Amino acid sequence: MAEPDFVQKLIVKLHLEPLQMEGGLFFQSYRSVDEIPLEHLPKRYPSRRRFSSAIYYLLTHESDSFSVMHKLLTDEIYHFYLGDPVEMLLLYPDGSSKHVVLGKEILGNQQVQYVVPHGIWQGLHVLSGGKFALLGTTMAPGFEPDEFVLGHRAELVSKYPQEKALLHRLTRVS
């Protein structure tokens, strides 16, 4: 268990700030200088992109600290660094869903790295009983705000009724 002010020390050390669209705290640790021209990207992209980007991402046990259901145009690679396990909910176009646990217990079926394919709904939170989790994500091409699509509770629950309880936990917009 972490000392009481350990999370606050992480926030200061890593320069973490609130991630407005998604929730949690983050710091963009890398954003490539080089760009990929629009004509060299798949048609799903509306504009040019940086080669890649990376962030630190912190979630805590507080009820408003979670990654809201969203989807992106680019695959997102999650990296678990330290803390308590995190539950990730993935929702697929065919109506199916998957739960992935990110954490340090690799032999206990937790993942230290996981790729969320582009276009898949995703959201995550620290599992009950946990205090915090420090993660990272990497994207190539790099993240741009215009690709973030926010999930709406009513729409997602209607398509994924089997995940109703968790969707209430991982959405802010009805």
C-alpha positions as CSV (number, residue, x, y, z in Angstrom):
1,M,0.0,0.0,0.0
2,A,1.3,3.5,-0.9
3,E,1.9,6.1,1.8
4,P,-0.9,8.6,2.0
5,D,0.9,11.4,0.1
6,F,2.5,9.1,-2.5
7,V,-0.2,9.9,-5.1
8,Q,0.3,13.6,-4.5
9,K,4.0,13.3,-5.0
10,L,3.4,11.4,-8.3
11,I,1.1,14.2,-9.5
12,V,3.8,16.8,-8.7
13,K,6.7,14.8,-10.1
14,L,5.0,13.9,-13.3
15,H,3.3,17.3,-13.8
16,L,-0.1,15.6,-14.0
17,E,-3.2,17.8,-14.7
18,P,-6.9,17.0,-15.2
19,L,-7.7,15.4,-18.6
20,Q,-10.8,17.4,-19.4
21,M,-12.5,15.3,-22.0
22,E,-11.8,11.9,-20.5
23,G,-11.2,12.1,-16.7
24,G,-8.2,11.2,-14.6
25,L,-4.9,13.1,-14.6
26,F,-2.4,13.1,-17.4
27,F,0.8,14.6,-18.8
28,Q,1.8,14.3,-22.4
29,S,5.4,13.0,-22.1
30,Y,6.0,12.8,-25.9
31,R,4.7,14.3,-29.1
32,S,6.7,13.8,-32.2
33,V,7.8,16.8,-34.1
34,D,7.4,15.1,-37.5
35,E,4.0,14.8,-39.1
36,I,2.3,12.4,-41.5
37,P,0.5,14.3,-44.4
38,L,-3.2,13.7,-44.7
39,E,-2.8,12.0,-48.1
40,H,-0.6,9.3,-46.5
41,L,-3.1,8.4,-43.8
42,P,-6.1,6.1,-43.9
43,K,-9.4,7.9,-44.9
44,R,-10.8,7.9,-41.4
45,Y,-8.4,10.7,-40.4
46,P,-9.7,14.3,-41.0
47,S,-6.3,16.0,-40.8
48,R,-2.5,15.3,-40.7
49,R,-1.1,13.6,-37.6
50,R,2.1,13.6,-35.6
51,F,4.1,10.3,-36.0
52,S,3.3,9.4,-32.4
53,S,2.4,10.6,-28.9
54,A,2.6,9.2,-25.3
55,I,1.1,10.2,-22.0
56,Y,1.2,9.3,-18.3
57,Y,-2.3,8.7,-17.0
58,L,-3.3,8.5,-13.3
59,L,-6.6,7.2,-11.9
60,T,-7.6,7.1,-8.3
61,H,-10.3,5.4,-6.3
62,E,-12.5,8.5,-6.1
63,S,-15.8,8.1,-7.8
64,D,-15.2,10.8,-10.4
65,S,-11.7,9.4,-11.4
66,F,-12.3,7.2,-14.4
67,S,-11.7,7.1,-18.1
68,V,-15.1,7.9,-19.6
69,M,-16.4,5.6,-22.4
70,H,-14.9,6.9,-25.6
71,K,-13.5,5.7,-28.9
72,L,-10.5,6.9,-31.1
73,L,-9.4,6.8,-34.7
74,T,-6.1,5.3,-33.7
75,D,-5.1,2.1,-31.8
76,E,-4.1,3.0,-28.2
77,I,-1.5,1.0,-26.4
78,Y,-1.9,1.0,-22.6
79,H,1.1,0.4,-20.3
80,F,0.6,-0.4,-16.6
81,Y,3.3,1.1,-14.4
82,L,2.3,0.9,-10.8
83,G,-0.5,0.9,-8.3
84,D,-3.7,-1.1,-8.1
85,P,-5.5,-3.1,-10.9
86,V,-7.7,-1.3,-13.4
87,E,-10.7,-2.7,-15.1
88,M,-11.1,-1.8,-18.8
89,L,-14.4,-2.3,-20.6
90,L,-14.3,-2.7,-24.3
91,L,-17.4,-2.6,-26.5
92,Y,-17.4,-4.0,-30.0
93,P,-19.5,-3.1,-33.1
94,D,-21.2,-6.6,-33.0
95,G,-22.7,-5.9,-29.6
96,S,-20.2,-8.0,-27.7
97,S,-18.1,-6.7,-24.8
98,K,-14.8,-7.6,-23.1
99,H,-13.3,-6.9,-19.6
100,V,-9.6,-6.6,-19.4
101,V,-7.7,-6.1,-16.1
102,L,-4.5,-4.0,-16.3
103,G,-2.1,-4.7,-13.4
104,K,1.1,-6.2,-12.2
105,E,-0.1,-9.8,-11.6
106,I,0.9,-11.1,-15.0
107,L,0.7,-14.7,-13.9
108,G,-2.8,-13.9,-12.5
109,N,-4.1,-12.9,-16.0
110,Q,-3.6,-9.2,-15.5
111,Q,-2.1,-7.3,-18.4
112,V,0.9,-4.9,-18.2
113,Q,0.3,-3.8,-21.8
114,Y,-2.8,-3.9,-23.8
115,V,-3.8,-2.6,-27.3
116,V,-7.3,-1.2,-27.8
117,P,-8.0,-1.2,-31.6
118,H,-9.3,2.0,-33.2
119,G,-13.0,2.4,-33.3
120,I,-13.7,0.3,-30.2
121,W,-15.5,1.9,-27.2
122,Q,-13.3,1.9,-24.1
123,G,-13.4,3.0,-20.5
124,L,-11.6,2.1,-17.3
125,H,-11.5,2.6,-13.6
126,V,-9.5,1.4,-10.6
127,L,-11.0,-1.8,-9.2
128,S,-12.9,-1.7,-5.9
129,G,-10.5,-1.6,-3.0
130,G,-7.7,-0.1,-5.0
131,K,-6.3,3.4,-4.3
132,F,-4.6,4.5,-7.6
133,A,-3.1,3.3,-10.8
134,L,-0.4,4.9,-12.9
135,L,-0.6,4.0,-16.5
136,G,0.8,5.2,-19.8
137,T,-0.6,5.2,-23.3
138,T,1.1,5.4,-26.7
139,M,-0.5,6.2,-30.0
140,A,0.8,6.1,-33.5
141,P,-0.2,8.2,-35.4
142,G,-0.3,10.6,-32.4
143,F,-3.4,11.7,-30.6
144,E,-5.3,14.8,-31.8
145,P,-8.4,16.0,-29.9
146,D,-10.5,15.9,-33.1
147,E,-10.6,12.1,-33.0
148,F,-12.1,11.7,-29.5
149,V,-15.7,10.5,-29.6
150,L,-17.5,10.7,-26.2
151,G,-19.9,7.8,-25.3
152,H,-23.4,8.6,-24.3
153,R,-25.0,6.4,-21.6
154,A,-28.4,5.9,-23.2
155,E,-27.0,5.0,-26.6
156,L,-24.4,2.6,-25.2
157,V,-26.8,0.9,-22.7
158,S,-29.3,0.3,-25.5
159,K,-26.7,-1.4,-27.7
160,Y,-24.8,-3.2,-24.8
161,P,-27.5,-3.9,-22.1
162,Q,-25.3,-6.6,-20.6
163,E,-23.0,-3.8,-19.4
164,K,-25.6,-1.5,-18.0
165,A,-24.2,-1.3,-14.5
166,L,-20.6,-0.6,-15.6
167,L,-21.8,1.9,-18.3
168,H,-23.5,3.9,-15.6
169,R,-20.1,4.0,-13.8
170,L,-18.1,4.9,-16.9
171,T,-20.3,7.6,-18.5
172,R,-21.0,11.2,-17.5
173,V,-23.4,12.2,-20.3
174,S,-26.9,10.6,-20.6
